[in-house]
């Protein structure tokens, strides 16, 4: 089972590589960079949604689940990409968005036209006078309900993303057809968007603990039967399912990873973990204890398209606000780069699989200072322009240190503006430079198979140092400001120089003992 220790590269397609000069990344642009991904050493790619979509949430509002948007090249471009990726030994995952669709989906258009059976595929309810049916809040801010005539429809995110009614069997049958369509086309698996949110409490009561985690709108028990049906479809074709699941405890997450449900689910704990040795160890221990006990493996990640980049989270020296996944404040970029390099090496040494977000291999910081008029994330608008949202980690990649759009596009156009300092993190410059953050990622991915077997923590005598052994390999990470002398073997890779046998502050090193 290749996925149990795989490294998968997340491609936010709009921002990866643009082939036609319109300022938006596309599938042919990605095809030109497949050899780059092979050289980096990843096992596969996960594509954020590339279905036809009006773009209320940049593809997470799907108008047609069995097609590819012409802006990205359409189905012909997708088939070319799939064939070229497979020819290089790369797996290809798509992004499934089953909680909600676009207001332009034919089903919802029929619902708006008054078709009652079509409305039953969504969650329409009468209001309470002029008020919504309940007090639920959208993840993006504001009410989770929008009024249409005498009824309101539920949207857990943007009004352009109406929630499906998963208690209607037509919805489940439809998505089984969607899975079959893409599996039969050759897709190797799916990352499933907010899979824990498919079912809502049948009575849709008020949630009394606003704004805490609304258990009535997610993590309902009925979702597990859907996942069992999907697992049968995936197993019959030797395909893989990985879930995006935000639940209160690791024990809740483990329920989605039972042998007849998902093969994988992201372990997001490190996305909100500060740069602290004890917090890292506690997070790792929780995951190993509760997830591995199901027979599954942990799916680690340090970043994705919804959170601030690792460099800026770990380089934050003074916080002024924002949620834990997107904190704002003063960032020491140099410190953040050192810590991000160290964290990457630690995570790659752990048992399980790893998902790597595009641009992390170049040590890109978050773009914190996008002009307000350039922001496009619906979170920005629905929060009354107080929560800056996710645009800063989605800025098109800098491939070259100079030139129009830093090599992202043959034109100077980019759908989000790139800052002037982006050229200092140019990927192509780093691929030719030993010791760069890109080179460190490539070297670490090449050596990662040397870590084999269960994790054994090693005593370090210091609270700011973590060390563990897996097989013949040892990983040491220094979270503090003083070097740590090591006599456990021969150093084979380090995120900062190992001098006189000591691991540098804010760094990781691998040893063969």
N, C-alpha and C positions, 0 to 999 in steps of 0.2 A: 504494500500500500504506500505508494510514493508520497502521499500527502502527509504522512505521519512525521516526517522530519524535513519537509520541503520549505524553501524560501520563495514566497510569491511576491511579485512586484506589483503594487497598485498603480494603475495608469488612470489618472484623471484626464480623460481624453482631450477635453477642451484646452488643456494647458500643457500638453506633452510636446507635440510637434505639429506644425501647420504646413501642409504640402501645397496649398493653392493660393496662399496670400490673403485670405479673408480675415486673418487674425484669430481664427478659432482652430484648435488642434483637430486632427481628423485621422481616419484609419490608415490612409496612405502615408501620412506623416509618421505614424507609429511603425508602419512596415519598414520605413527607411532606417529605423533605429533598433530593429530586432537584433542585429548583430552586436550592437552596443549592450543589450541586455544579456546576450549570451556571454559576452566578454566579462560582464560584471559577475555572472555566475549564478543567476537566479534560475529557479526551476519552472516558473510559470508566470503568467500575468493575470491580473484581475482588472477588467474594464468597468469603470463606472458607467451608468446607463447611457447607451447610445441609440435608444429607440426613438421613433418620431415623438416629438414633444414640443409644446409651445414655449417651454423654458421658464415656467414660473419658479421652479427650483432646479433649473439646469439639468433636466433629464429625469429627475425623480418625480416628475409629473408625466406619466407615460400615456400617450394617445393611442399607441398600437404596440402590443407586446410581441408581435410576430413579424417585425420589420426593423430596419435600421434607418435612422434619419439621413436624408439626402445631404444634409450639411456635413455629415461625417463620411459620405461616400456611398451610402445605401448598402443593400445586401451584397452587391458585387464586390465592393471594397472589403466588406466583412469576410466574405468567402476567401478573398485573396490573402487577407491577414491570417485567417485560420490555417490555410494551407501552408503559408510561409513559416508561421510559428511552429506548427507541427513538424515541418521539415527540419527545423533547428532543434527539435526536442523540447520545445516549450509548450506547456499546458496553457489553455485559455479558459478563464472563468468569466462569465457574464454576471451582471448585477440584476437580481430579480427584485421587483418592487411590488409585493402583493398586498400591502396594507391599504394602499390608495392608488388612484390613477389620476389622469388629467381631466379637467372639465371638458376637454375636447374629445375624450374617449367616446366612441359611438354609444356605449351603454348610458353614459351620463347625459349625453345630448338627448337621448330618448327620454330619460328621466325628467329633464328640464322641460321637455315638450308635453309632459303630463302622462306618459305611459306608466301605468301603475305597476305592471310586472318589472319594468326597468327600474322603477324607484325602489322596489324590494331588494335589488342588488346592492343598494347603498343604505345608509342609515338616515332616513328622513323621519322627522317627528314633528308634531304640532308643538308650538311654543306655549309658554305660560303667559298668556296675554301678549304683551309686546316684548317679553323676555324669552331667551333661549330655553330649550327643554331642560337643561341642567346647567350647573356652574362650571363645567369643565373648561380648562384652558388649553390653548394650542401650545405645542412645544415651541413654536416660533413667537409666541406672545399673543395676547388678546384672547377673545373667546374662540372656542373650538367649533362654533356654530355659525352658519351663514343662512340668512332668510331668503327663501325663494317662494313668493306668493304667500300661501297660508301655512307653509311648513318650513322647517329648518333642516339643513343637512350637516352632518358631522364631518369635520376635517381636523385631524389631529395635528396637522401642520399648516400649510397655507390654504386659503380658500380655493386656490386652483388645484387642490389635491384632495378630492372627496374620498372619504374612507369607504372601502367595500364593506358590505354586510356578510361576514363569513358564516353567519347562521343560515344563509340561503345556499342550498347545495349547488346552485348554478355557478356560484363563484368558485367553489372548490373544483368543480369539473372543468371550468375554464382554465384555471391555472395548471391543472394536470395536462391539458392540451398544450399549454405554453411550454412546460418542461419538455414534453415529448418532441415538440417542434425543434427546439434548440439542441436537445440531446441527439436527435436523429441527424441534425446538421453537422454534428461533430464537436460541439462545445463540451469541454471536459468537466464542467461543474458550474455552480452558482454560489455567489455570495448573496445572501438573502437579507434584504433591508428590513430593519426593525421587525423581525419575525415574531417577537414577543407581543406585538401590538395587534395581531390579527383579530382577536376576539375581545369584545367589550362585555361588561356585565349586562345580562339580558334586560334588566330593568332600567338601565341608564340612570341610576340615582345620583343625587348630588354627592360630591366628594367633600367631606367635612374638614379635611386637613390641608386645604390649599395653603401654600403652593407645594407641599411635599409630594413625593412620588405617588401618583394616582393609580393605585392597584386596580381600581374599577375599570380603567381604560386600557389595561395591558396585563400580561402575564396570567391570563385566564387558563384554566385547565384544558379547555377544549382544543387549544392550539396543538397539543401533543398528538392528537389523533391525525391531524393534517400532516404533521411531520412524519408520522409512521407511513402514511400513504406515499409521501414524496420519497421517503427512503427506499421503499420497494421499487419505485420507478428508477431511482438512481442506481441501486444495486443491480437491477436487471441489465443496465447498460454500462456498469463499472464507472459511474460518475460520482462526483463528490459535491457535498453540500456543506457550506460554512455559514453560520448564522451571525448576524449583528444582533446582539441581545444585551439590553441594559436592564438588569434586575437587581433587587436589593442586596442579595448575598451570593457568594460563590456556590453555596448549596443549591440556590434556585437555578443558577446557570448549569450546574451539573445535571439537572433534570432534563435539559434539552439534549444532553449528550449520552443518554442511555443507548444501549446497543442497537435498538431498532429506530432511533431518531436521527439527529444530525451526526455526521462524522466529526464535525468541527464547529466551534463557536469562538469568537474572539474573546480573549481574556483582557478586558480593558483596564484592569486595575492600575497598571503602570502609567496609563494616560493621565491619571490624577495623582500620581505618587510624586512627592517632592524629592529633591536630591538628598536622600538621607539613607544611610546604610540599614538602619533598623527597619525603616518602612519598606525598603526593597526586599529585605529578607522575609519580613512578615507576609508580604504580598506573594512572593514566590512560594513560601511554605503553604499558604492557604490554597493556592492553585494546585500544587502538587498533591496535597492531601485530599482535596475534595473532587478535583476533576479527574485525576489519574485513577482514582478509585472506581470510576465508572468503566474503565477500560479504554477511555479516550485519551488523547494527548492534548496538551495545552496549545492554543494558537496565540502566540505572543505578538504584540505590536507596540511600538512607541509613538506612532503618529498615523494619521489618516486625513482625509479631506474635510473632516468636521472639527478638528482640534488644532491648536497652535503647534507649530513645528517644534521639534524636540529642542533645538538650539535655543529658542526663545523661552520655552518653559523652564529649562534648566539654567538659563542664564539670567533669569529674572532676579534682580537684586533689590527692587523696591516695587511693591504691588500697589496699584491704585484702584483696581476693580476687576470686573469680569468673572465669569464662572471658572471653576477649577480647570476645566479643559481648555479654556481660552483666557487665561489671566492677562491683565494689562498692567503696564508699569515700565520701569526703567530696566533695560536689558543690557548686560555686559556680554556682547557677542563673542568675544574671545573666550571668556569663561564658559559660555554656553556651548561653543564648539568643542572645547576640551571635554566637557561633561557628556555631551551627546556622543562623541566618539567612544568614550568609556562605556556608556550605557549600551550602545550598540554591541560592543564586544561581549559584555556580560550577557545580554539577551541571546545572542547567537550561540553562546556556549551552553544554554539551558536545553533540557530535553523538550522536544515538541517541534512544532512548526512556527515559522515567523513570517509576518507580512511586513513588507518594506514599502513605505509611501514614496512616490516619486519625488526626487530632489533631496531626500534625506541623505542619499549617498554622496551628495555634494556639500553637505553641511549648511544648507540654505536656512537662514533665519526667517521668521515670520515677517511679512510686510505689515507693520503695525500702522503706518501713516498713510494709507490710501486716502486720496481726497474723498470727502463725503459724497460728492457728486458722481464718483466712479463706483461706489459700492452697489452691489447687485443682490446680495443675500437677502431673502425675505425676512430673516431675523432682524436685520437692521431696520426695516420699515415697520414691522409689526411690533417692535419694542419701542416705537416712538423715537427711533434713532438714538437709543441709549446703549444697546448691546451691539457691538460692532460686527459680530457674526463671523463668517468663515471665509470671507474673500481673501484674507491675507495669506492663507496657505494654498490658495488656488491660482496665484499669479503665474502666468506662463513661464516655463523654465528658461534659464539662460544657458544656451549651449556654447556660445562663443563669448570672449571677453569684450568684443566690439561689434559694430555693425547694427543694421536695423533689427530691432527686437531681439538682440543678442543671439541671433541664429535660430530663434524659435520659428520664424516665418520668412519667406522670401520678400515680404513687405515689412514696413515699420508698424503695421497694425497689430494690436493685441486686444483681446476682448476685455482684459483688465490691464491697467498700466503697470509697466515694470519700473522699479526705482533705478536711479542712476548707478547705485552701488552694486547692482546685480552682477555686473561683469566681473567683479572680484571673485565670484563663486562659479564662474563658467565651467561647465562640466567637461568640455573637450580640453580645456587647459589642464584640468586636474587629471584626466586620464593619462597624460604624458608625464606627470610629475610624481616620482616616488615620494611616499609619505603624505600625499594629499588625503583628504577625507575619502575621496572616491577610491584611491588606491588601497586605503585601509579596508574599505568595504570589500573590494575585490579579493584582497588577500585573506580576509577573515572568512568570506564565503568559501574560498578554496580550501581552507584548513578546517572548516566546521565539521566535516565528517570524522575528524579525529576525536571529537567528543562523543563517547559512546557509553551507553549504560546509564544506570541511575545516578542521581546527584548525591554526593557525600560532602556535607559541609566540613570545612577544616577550621580548627581553632586559630585565631589570629592574634589574640591578646589585645586587640583594639576594637572599640565600638564603631570606629569609622572605616573599618576594612572588612570586606567580605571575601571569602575564598572558598572554592569548592573544587572537588575532583569528579571527573567523569572518565572512567577508563584510565588511560595513561596521561590524560590532559588535565591541567589545573588552570582555573581562571581566578585571578586576583584583581579586585577593584578597590581603589582607594578613594573614598568619598571626601576625606579631610584634606588639610593643607600641608601635611608632612609626609615625606616619602616613607615607604614601607619595605624594609629589607626582606628578601625572600631567598630561601635555600632549598626550594622544593624541586628543582630541576633546571632544565635548560630553557631560557626564554626563546619562544619561536615567533611571537608577534606582540606588539604593544601599541597602544594608542598614543603614547608619549615615550620618549627614550627611557630605557631601563639602564641606569648608570650605577656602577658599583653594586650590582645585584639588587637594586632597590626600585620598586614600582613608584612612579612619580605621583604627586598629588593630582586628584581629579583625573585619574587615568585607569585603564585596565591593561593587564598583560596576561598572555597565555604562556604556560610552561609545559614542557613534556618531561614528566618525572619518572 
